[in-house]
């Protein structure tokens, strides 16, 4: 009796979610796309979930109304144990935000905040983002070395989103500390993330109270105004909304900048193209380039949790009601069925309908701001410090553990002091 030769040719399923995988998950995702495109797995938390890895299936799942964002639809009470979602958000009464709700509440709350992220509002904010970017580079330009995560990619979006929300400048460093604890995930003290989430919530509730007497043009003032004009935004909803805009609005951009610079280091020909283009005063390659960096090694590896509200079939796989479904954006965005030469970084790629900002009604509200911050950060860094080099061997870099986000812990660089 002979073994089936076709079966013996299929390599063993890859190990998921260990440190080796975190460094370079793309070979494992290629295996899943080919052999098990909708794949049931046990996550490090112990929760069992489906991973969706092909582009067509991912795009369908992101817009499928049978997949709810509300954790109440999970068959297991994992959310109550903090195994899905953001650590500490339930205890801090921060559940009613855009990542956890469905229409009609989602439609109502999204409409309230979408005004803050219109292209016009973001364009008005452009000079301030440039100012923040230059200020951060000024602080390390004379040293000849820096950690681009902690000294640049991390503070830039924190200060930008704080200003949009209307957090007074004297309080912004507190936000930076809380955000730092949240971004370290397992790297900080036990319970540190949940504690930071609670501190942030308490601060936001207090800030909402203070602003009632002195409304400005910022986002929190806008939420208060909407609430006062009969939109019935509860205090918890306002605090949760401000919280998720901060949370979703900074870590993604930290990783967009960090992963983007890393990808350019790893692809020196593309970096040279971009620097030549910027030196000539052109912005076209920068615009397509940031979208390509999002596709190639984007900041959000897996879309946030979804739960089947009834039995459904996805990618030929039957999914039961109550099952969690995680769309793997990083896998979908390298699907050869959708993208030519998907493992090649091509900054001039124009056919680039990547899923880095999601798809459907949960498409990233802050995409215009993220694009602005990513383009400003990369253009200014490469123009002001053109001889930027990685200070360690690429293998020495460590990627943060965690399910949803993909980002570096540190990015040490050296350059000629200026």
Secondary structure, 3 states (H helix, E strand, C coil): CCCCHHHHHCCCCCCCCCHHHHHCCHHHHHHHHHHCCEEEEECCCCCEEEEECCHHHHHHHHHCCCEECCHHHCCCCCCCCCCCCCCCCCCCCCCCCCCCCCCCHHHHHHHHHHHHHCHHHHHHHHHHHHHHHHHHHHHHHCCCEEEHHHHHHHHHHHHHHHHHHCCCHHHHHHHHHHHHHHHCHHHCCCCHHHHHHHHHHHHHHHHHHHHCCCCCCCHHHHHHHHHHHHHCCCHHHHHHHHHHHHHHHHHHHHHHHHHHHHHHHHCHHHHHHHHHHHHCCCCHHHHHHHHHHHHHHCCECCCCCEEECCCEEECCEEECCCCEEEECHHHHCCCCCCCCCCCCCCCCCCCCCCCCCCCHHHCCCCHHHHHHHHHHHHHHHHHHCCCCEECCCHHHCCECCCCCECCECCCEEECCCC
